[in-house]
Amino acid sequence: MPPIRQTPRAEARSAARPPVPGPESPRTRWWLLLLPLALLLASVSVIGGAAELPKIIYVRPVPSNDDVLLQQGTSGVNNAAKLYRLQASTLESQPTRAGRQQQLDNAVRQGAGIVVVMGIEFKEILDKVARQAPQTRFLILEHCIDNAASNITCITFRESEASYLAGMQAALASSSGKIGLIGASNTALRQKNSAAFANGARAARPAISVHEPLWVEGAQPFNDPPRAEALTKTMLGDGVDVIWAAAAGSNPGIFKALTPLSHAKAIGSGVNQCMQAPGRVLDNVEVHADTAIILAVGLLANGSAAPRFDFGLKEGAVALTALGLDAAYSECEILRQRPLLLKLRETGSAIASGKLKVD
């Protein structure tokens, strides 16, 4: 991989704090940890124009759309480029194996020092490309490859940490004493998150009843709102009044089923969904792919060749909306329940510090 010229141009950002006392958020702590490195890199002079800068290229699995996680890939790469003095670009693939293969090959031909990909669609084709381009470093989010080429690094998320907090929140917010989860597809990762959700709920309220998870499945598990709506009505009929909506693009169906009911609430996922269903969404389990990419590129710039980077609450790569610095503007219902919010903040700090293990 071409050497990374380490002269970041980080921009200072300020954010309002939520109206809840407590320690700084994990994301803030990590930016503070990166600050000395950024200041050191800023002291190094750079000779030459932008054309000489090493390249970082993000290859999307599909053309541009409204998938927030995929959009975070672009923002993460762009911000990492600013911080570590790189030349960033995004290549959009046609939604076929051949289309993705073509764009991976294009990234290598364009001389990328780092190529970032996101999505299970790349899992089967990335290893061969990487072995044919040993000079390029490849980052793949979430989907690790067994016995991968030495120039592939997998980024994983400790989603179970935020899932545990979501379970605590659901249990403490429930009036009926019954909570549940509706997910997109029944995979090993989702099962792990489901178990953490149940464990967090029972830690907060031992007598809580946790409904068996329901999965959208089918041909489009990540984009089937009608199916998710039907599953939600089934769960509500069983007495559940707080549902973790973990079904990605199918979540609008869950929110629709909750709309006529004043007592039932949801916990969203991926990004802040509180404004999508005002008054119905307590909070959200967020995944910050952009933060993970920035941290990973920083580790590579510092010489790491690790096959895997694992990020969670401590690093700010996963979080609850209500515990973020901009929580006050989130419109999440949990902000109305101050004692519960303080409990979540306390537990989140224990997880981030390593005092509480959730796996």
N, C-alpha and C positions, 0 to 999 in steps of 0.2 A: 504494500500500500504506500503511495507517495506520502512523504512526511507532511504532517499537519502543521501549518504555520500558526503558532499559538499567539494570536493577537486579537482577542475578542473586543467587540464594541458593544458591551452589554448596556442596555438602557435601564435606568432605575425606574422602578414602578412602585406606586403606592396603592394601598387598598384599605378600605374602611374595615374596622374590626366589628364583629357581631356584638350585640349587646349582652354578652355573657362573659364573665371574668374567667381567666384561666391562662395556661401557658400558651406560648406561640404555637401555631399549627406546624405539623411536620414539614409541610412544603416550605414554610418560612425558614425553618431550621436548616433545611438542605440548601436553600439559596445562600444562607449565611456561610455554610461550609464551603460552597463553591466560590464565594467572594474573594478569599485570598488567592485562589488559583487564577481567577479572572484578573485581579490586579497585577499578578505576576506576569501573566501573558500580555497584558496591556503595555508592559514596559519594554517588550521586544519590538524593535522596529521592523517594518515590512518593506521590502524592496520589490517593485514590479507592480503591474496592474492586476485587475480582477481576473484576466485570462490565465494568469500564472497560479492562481489559488487552487489548492486541491479541491476535488469535486465530491459532493455528497448528493446522491440521487435517491429519491423516494419513488418506488414503483408501486402504483396502485393496482389492485386486482381487477378493478372495473373502471369504466369512465367516471368522470366527476358526477357525484350525486349528493343527496342530503344526509348520507351516513356520517354522523358526527365523529365516530371513532376514526374513520378513514380520513376525515378532514383534519383531525388532530395529527395524523401522520405528516401532512404537509406543513402544518404550523410548527410541529416539533423539529422537523428537518430545517426549516427556514430559520428558526430561532437558534438552533445549534450552530448553523452556519454563521450567524452574526456573532455568536459568542466565541467561536473557535476559528474565525477567519477562513471560512470555506466558501465554495461556490455551490449554491443549492439549486436544485431543479426537481420537478415532479414529472414522471412519465405515466400516462394513463393507459392501461391495458384494455384490449377488447376482452369481454368476459368469457374467454375460452382458454384452454390449456395452451394452445398455439400462440394466442395473443399475449399471454403472460410470459411465455418463453421468449418471444420476440423482444419484449421490452426489457427483460433481464439481460439479454444479449446486447441490446442497444446501450444499456447503462454501462456495461463493461467496455464496449467499443468506444464510448464517449470518454473513457478514462476515469471512471469514478473510483475514488479511493475508498469510499464507503457507500454501500447500497443498502437501503432500508426497505423491508417489505412487511406487510401485515396481512394476515389471512391464511386460513388452512389451505387455500388454493395453491399456495406456493410450496407447501411442505414436500410434495412429491417431486418437484422439479428443481428446487434450489440447490440441492447437494451436487448434482452433476455440473451445474453452471459454476458453482464455487470451485470445484476441483479443476475446472478448465481455466479458472482465473485466479491463481494463487496470490496475485498482487493486489487483489481487491478484498476488502473486509465486508462481510455481509451481516446485517442485523435482521433477525426475524422475530416479530413479537408474538408471544403466546404459544406458538406451535413449534416445539423443539423437535429436532431430528435425531434419531438414534445413530450413533457412530458417525456423526456429521464430519464434514471436512474441517480441518483445523482453522480455516479462516471464516467460519460461521459462528456467530454468537447469538444465543437465544435470550430474549428478554421475557421473563415471566413476572406475573403479578400475584402477590399474596392476597388475592381477593377474599379469601376466607376470613381475613382480619376484619374487613368492612362488613362481611356477611354476618359475622358474630354480633357486631354492633347493631346491624339491622334487626337481628332476632331479638336482642334486648329491647330495642325500641318498640318493635311490634308487640311484644309481650306486655310491656308496661303501659302501652297506649290502648290495649284492647279492653273493651267493656264486657264482652261476652266470654272472655277467657279462651277464645279459639282463634288461632292465626294460621296462615298458610302461605304457600309459595306457588306461583305459576311461572314456569320457565319455558324456553323455546324448545330445547332439545335435551334429552336425557343422556348427557355425556359424563365422563368420569370427573371432569372439572366441575360441572354443574352439580353433580352429586356431592362433591366435596363442599361446595358453597352451601348446598342445602343442609348438609350435616352441621356446618358451622352456624347457620341460621338457627337451627333447632337447639344447638348447644347454648348459644347466646340467650335464646328465649328462656330456656330452663334454668340457666344460671341466674337470671333476673327474677324469674317467677316460676319456681319448681312445679307448681300445679297447672301450668299453662298446657292447653291442648294444642298440639301441632298437627295440622291436617297433612295427610300424605300429599307430597308434591304432585301437581298436575302439569303435564307437558303438552305443548302445542303439537309438536311433531308434524307429520305430513310432508307434503312437497315443499312448502314454504314456511318452516317453523319460525323463522325470524321476521316474517312479514305476512301474518295471517290474523289480522284483528278480529274478524268474525269468529274464528275458532277460539281465540283467547277470550272473547266476550262470553261465549257459551260455557267455557270452563269456569269463568268467574261466577256466572249465575249458579252453576252447580255447587261451587264452594260456598257461596253466600247462603244457598239453601241448606247447607250443612251447619250453619250458624257461625261461620268465620266472619269476623268484622275488620281484620287487618290483613291485607294481602301484599306480599312482596312481589311486585310486578317485574320479573326478571326475564321477560320475553322479547327484549330488543324492539324491533319494529312492529311486533304484535301487541305491545303495551297499550296503544290507543283503544283497543277492544276492551281491555281490563278497565280503563278509566271510564269508558262509555257505560259499562255495566254498573259502575259505582255511582254515576251521576245522579240518579233519582233517589239515592239513599243517603240520608243525612248522617247516619251513624257509622257507615263503613268507610275505611280509609285504605290507601295504598302507600307503599314505599316504592319509588321509581328506581330506575337503574341506568347506568351508562353515563348520563349527564343529568343536569337539573331539569326535572319534568314537572316541577310544582306548578309552573305557569300554564302547562298544558291542560290541567284539570284543577282550576282554582278551588280551594277548600277541600279537595279530596286526597291530595298527596301530602303525606307527613314529611317525607325526606327522600333522599336518593342515595344509592350506592354508586359512587362515581369511579370511573377508571380514567386516569390521565396518561394516555399514551404519549402525548407531547412531552410531559415531564420526564417520562421514562426514556424517551429518545435523547433528550438533552443530557440527562445523567449518563446514559450509555456512551454517547459520543465523547463526553468529558473523560470517562474512564479510559476509552481507547486513546484519546489524546495524551493521556498520562502514561501510556505504554502498556495497558492491560491487554492480554490476549486470552482472557477467560472465556470458556465455552458458554457461560451462562451468567446473566445478571438477574437478580431476583429483587423486586422492589415492592414495597407495601406501604403501610400507614407512615412509617418512620420517614420514608423518602418522599411522601406526598404523591405516590403513583396511584394509590387507591384512597378513597376518603368518603366521608358522608358530607353532603352539601351543608348540613347544619353546623358542621365543625370547621368550615372554611372561613377565610377572611371576609368573603363577600356574602356571608349567610344572611345578613340583615336585609339584603335586597333580593333574596331568593324566593320570597312569598311562600315558603314551606310552612305547613301547619304546625310542625313541631316547635317552632319558635314561640308559640303560645303556651308551651308547657315547660316553663323554666326549670323546675326540679328535675324533670326527665332529661333535659338537655345537659344539665350539669353532671348528671350521672353518666351520660354518654361521653362527655368530655373527659371525665375522670378515668373511665375505662379505656377510652381511646389512647390516653397518655400512658396508661399502664402497658398496653399492647405495644405501642411505639417504643417504649423504653426497654422492652423485653421482660418486664416484671410479670406479665400475663401472657401465657402461651395459649393459642387457640387451636393449634393443630394437634 
